């Protein structure tokens, strides 16, 4: 005779949040980008504005990626 599988248990396993909730690589990159942003805001050079734009774009991409990752795990 086979094992009985509970639908509730199967669904609970599918909905588990990622482990850990936030990817450690995401946190490391986030901290480095914020440190760079702080330097860019402090040191005003002719190319600083472009560097700031690139850093903010990078932050946006990282945030979207992390939100997608967490959204996939919530389904």
N, C-alpha and C positions, 0 to 999 in steps of 0.2 A: 504494500500500500504506500502511496506517495505522501509527501508532506503537504500540509495545508498552509497556504500563504495568505496572510492577511493583507487586504488592499490598503488598509490604513498604514501598516508598517512599510509596505512598498512605496507608498506616496511620501511618507516621512523621510525615507532614505533619499528620494529624488530631490526633495526640497532642502536638504542640508546646506547650510551656508558653507562657502569655501573655508578651508582651513589653512592658514589663518584668515580672518575676515579681510584683512588688507595685506596685499602682497608685500613682503619686506623690500623687494627691489623697488617697488613703487615709492615706498617711504624714503628710501635712500636717495632716489633720483629727485623726489620732491624737495627734500632738504637741500640738496646741492643746487637745485634751480633757484630756490628762495635765497640762498646765500649769494648766488650770482646776481640775482635781482637787487639785493641790498647793495652790492658793490656798484652796480650800474646806476642805481638811484643816487648814490653818494658821490661818485666820480663823474662829473659832467665833461664829456669829451664829444667831439663832433660826431662820432659814430655810436655814441651811447644809445641814442633813441632807436636805432636799428637793432642793436643788441637787445634792448628791452622788448621790442616787438617780437623778436625771435624767441626769447625766453617765455613770454606770455603765450605765444602760439604753442610752444612745447608743453607748457603746463595744461593748455586746453586739450591737446591730444592725449596726454597722459590721463587726465580726468575722464575724458570720454571713454578711453579704453578700460579704465577701472570700473566705471559705471556699467559698461556692457558686460564685463566679467561678473560683477555682482548681480546684474539683472538676469544673466543666464542661469546662475545658481538658484535664483529665487523662483524660477519657473517650475 
